[in-house]
Amino acid sequence: MEEKSREDNLYTIAFYNVENLFDIANDPKTLDDDFTPLGRNKWNIKRYNRKLDKMSTVISQIGLQESGYVPAIIGLAEVENRTVVDDLISRKHLKDHDYGIVHFNSPDERGVDVTLLYRKSIFELLHAENKTLFLKNEEGERDFTRDVLLVRGKLKGELIHILVNHWPSRRSGTDETEVKRIKAAQLVGEIISNINAEYEEAKIIIMGDFNDDPTDVSVKEHLLSNDFYNPFESIFQQGRGTLNHNGEWHLFDQIIISQNFMKKPPFIFNEASIFDKNFLKEWKGKRKGNPFRTYIGKWHQGGYSDHLPVYMQLKKVKTIP
């Protein structure tokens, strides 16, 4: 479907951690054994196809109510490879929207990557590369994690830069792993400095699962600067989140924009929100209201993801000659 020609067009930019979108094949180079038919999770083609259908259903509805269209651009986290992304955009809810894919394999031990989908009729891809985050563990050995994906292109003719992130997890403890996320923030800062050195008044979008909230040190002190605005800080302060851990809501999934999106046409920031429709949540039991997950431990729930998607909308306005 082509974009309508209207003055107040809204374009949805989204991000979604899709919770372990693995194919069913064993990759001997990664720790993906749990997501195979004989593995711990008994991951099979029926469950895989069900997951794809659910993910495509969600993506097709993000921002639809406000704009009338599927997302123009959406970053994804926890995809295993290019194959699963190809399979995803081939499902019935997405196949007619002509999504392009930007994907690189990262050195993550489990084999999960970030990726970017874009509607080819709206976004012209100019350049893409992956930026490796080099970390060491307590023993001084390489700690492999996800790359930062850098994409440059034109949104309806306007040059923008997009950074897709999935920062190191808190699995070994929040305080113990904080330094890793600070280093991830510093890497993003270096990438932004390089962009600004090459492009004057660059419009930049930083999106991802930061494994930290908007008010945490890595985001608030090491990622943000006066040149950027995080609309999800106020959303978090309202008590809303994208994942729930031990009864506490967190907002690890965020989209942060350069300040020039607030005032420099043709694309102006309009609003941001969490896509938290009821069908994405548990409807009963002790986890009622929490994200309806695909798995809890090794137990298959058949849900969507342990994260809720986030999105913002840019409004295209007329430029003054």
N, C-alpha and C positions, 0 to 999 in steps of 0.2 A: 504494500500500500504506500503510495507516495504521500509526502507531507502536504497538508493543505496550505494554500497560500493565504496567510492571514497575519495581520500585524502583531497579534499577541501570542504567537506560537510559543508553546512551552516544550522544552526538550529535557527529557529525563536522563540523568546521569546516576548510575546505581552501583552498588557493591554488595556481593553476597558470598559468604563462606558457606559452601554447599555440603559440608561435612562428608569428607571421604568419598568423593566420586571416583571410585576405582572400577576398572574393567575386571573381568573374572580371571584373566590370565596371570600366571606367576611371572614376575620380572626378576630374574636371578640377580640383578644388580641393585635391587632395592628391598627394603623390609616390608613387602606387601603381602606376605604369606597369609595373614589373617583374612584378607579379602580375596580368597580363592574358594572354589567349591569344597575343598578338603580342609580348609583353614578353620581357625577358631570361630569365625563369624558365619561359616557356611554360606559364603557369598556366591550366588549362582545367577544364571541369566535371567530368571524370573524376577529376582530381587533387583538386579541391575536395571532391567527395563522399567520396572516400577519406579525406581529412583529417578531415572531419566524423565519419565512422564511427569512426575511430581515437580522436579526442578524446572522443566519447561513451562509447566502451568504457572508456577510462581513468577518466573521471569517475565512471562507475557503479561502479567497483571500489575507489575510495579509501575506506579505513576500513571496507569491507564485512566483512572478515574478523573485525574486533574487535566491530563493532556490529550487523552483520546488515542494515545499511541504507546506501543511498547518502548522500552528504553532505547535511546539513541546510542548509548555507551554503557556497558556494564562490566565491571571487574569481578572476577571470581577467584576464590581461594579454595584450596584442597581438591584440585583436579589432578588426576594421576598423569595424564599424557594428552597428546593432541587427539588421539583416537576418541577418548571419552567426550571431548569438547565437540568434535565432529558429530558424534552420535547425538549429543545434546541438541545442537541446532538443527538436527534433522527430524526432531520430533514434531508432531502435528501442530503444536502451539507456536513453534518458532520457525518452521521450515519456509514459510512464505514471506519472511521479513528480511531475507538476504543478508544475514549476519556474516561479517568477516571475523577472522580469528587472529589474534597475536598470541603466540605461545612459544616458550623456550623451556627445555628441560632444565631443572635446577638440580643442584647437588644434594638436596634434602634426602636424608637417609631413608625415609619412608617413600620417597618418590613423589610427594605432592608438590604441586606448582601453583603459581598464580597465572591468570590468563586475562585477556581483554577481548570482549566481543563488541563489535561496532556495526551499525547499519551502514552499508556501503553507499546508500543514496544520500546519507546525511554527513558522514565523516569520511574524509579522504586521508588514508594512511600515507604518511611520508617517510617515517623512520621508526624503527623499533630495535631495542637492544636490552639485554639483561645485565644488571649490575650486581656482582657477587659480594655478599657480606661475609667477610673473613672473621671467624671467631675461633677461640680456643677454649677447651674445657679445663677443668681443675688440674688435670694431669699435663697440660700444655699441648695436648693434641688437637688437631683440627676438629672443630665442631660444625658439622655440615647443616646448613639451613636453607631457607628459600631465598632466591634472588629477588632483587627489586626490579620490576619491569618498567622500563621507560618507553613511552610512546609519544611520538610527535605527529600531528596531523591537523587537518583543517575541518572544523565544524561549520558546515555551511559557509565555507570561505574564510573563517577566522582561525588563525593559527593558535593551537593550544597544546600544552604539554601535560601528559598524564603519567603519574607514578603509581603503580599498583604494588601493594605491600602485603606481606604476611609475616609479621615479626616473630621472633623466638617465643615459645610458649612459657607458661608459668609452671610447667609440670614438676620441676625440681624445687619449687618454692618461689613465691613472688619476689621476695627480697634477694634471694640467691641469684635469680635470673635477670634482675633489673638491669644490670650492667650490659647485658646482651641487647636489650631493647634500646638502651641509650646509644649503643654503638650503631644500631640500625638507624636511629634518628640522625646520628651524625653522618652516616652514609647518605641519607636522603638530603641532608643539608649541603653536602659536597656536590651532589648532583644538581641541586637547585642553583648553587653558586655558578656552576659551569653553564647552566642554561641562561642565567642572567648575564653572564659575561658575553654570551654570543647573541642573545636576543633582547633588545630593549623593550622594557615594559611587558615581559613575557607573562602570558596568562597560564597559570599552573594549577592543576588539580592533583591533590594527594589523596589517595583512597586506600583502604585496606582494613585488615584485621590486625590491629596493633598489639593485641594481647595486653593492652593497658587502657584505662579509661581516659577521657579527655582531660581530667584534672591530675593525672599521674605525671611524675617527673619527666619521663621520657617524651611524652607528648607536649605537656605544658611548658617545660623549660628547655628542652633540647630540640624539639621539632618546630614549634610555633615561634614566630617572630612578629614584629609589627606589620610585616608585609603580608601576613596570612590571617585568615578568619576561619574559626572552627564553629560552624553552626550547631554541632552536636554537643558542645559544652552546656549550653542552656537546656537542651533536651535531656541530658543526663542529670542536670540539677533539678529537673522536674520529677525525677525518680524513675525515668523510663530507661530501658536497656534492650540489648539484642541477645543476651544470653543470661541464664540464671544459674548460679553456682551456690549450692547450700542455702537456698532461699534468698540470696542477694543478687540483685540485678546489676549487670555490668554492661558498659557500652564500648566494647572493644572495636566495633566496626564503625568507621567514621569516614567522612569525606570532607576534606579541608581545601579551601580555595585561596588563591592570591587575592589581595584586597581590590585589585583592579576589576574583578568580577562584580564588585559592588557599585561601580559607577561608570565603567568604560564600555559603551556600546560596541558592537551590536548585541552581545550576550550579557545580560545582567542577572545576578543571583536573584531568584524569586522566593524559594523556600526550601527547607530540608525536613525530612521526617524518617521515621522507622516504618517499614511496611509490616504491620503487625496485625493483619486480619485474623479473625478468630480461627479460620481453618488451619492456620499455621501453628496453633497452640494445642496443648493437651486440654481435653474437655472434661476430664473427671479425675478423681483420685488425688493423691498428695501432691502431684506435680501439675495440678490444674492451673492453666494460665501460662505455663512454661512452654518454650518452643517444643513442638512435636518432633522428636528426633527419629533418625533412621535406626540408630542403635543406642541402647543403654548398656554399657559393658559389652558382653557378647550376645545380648538378647536383642533380637530384631524386633523393632517396634513398627517398622513400615511407614514412618513419618517422613518429614521433609529434611530438616537440618536442626542441629543444636544451636544455630544462630538464626536470627531474623535479618532480612535484608535491610539496607539503608539506601536512601536516595535523596537527591536534590534536583531541583528544576531550574533551568536557565530560561529566562524569557528573552526572546529576540525582539529588540526594539529598533525603530528607525534611527539611523544616524543623521545628524544634522550636517548638511553640506558645508 
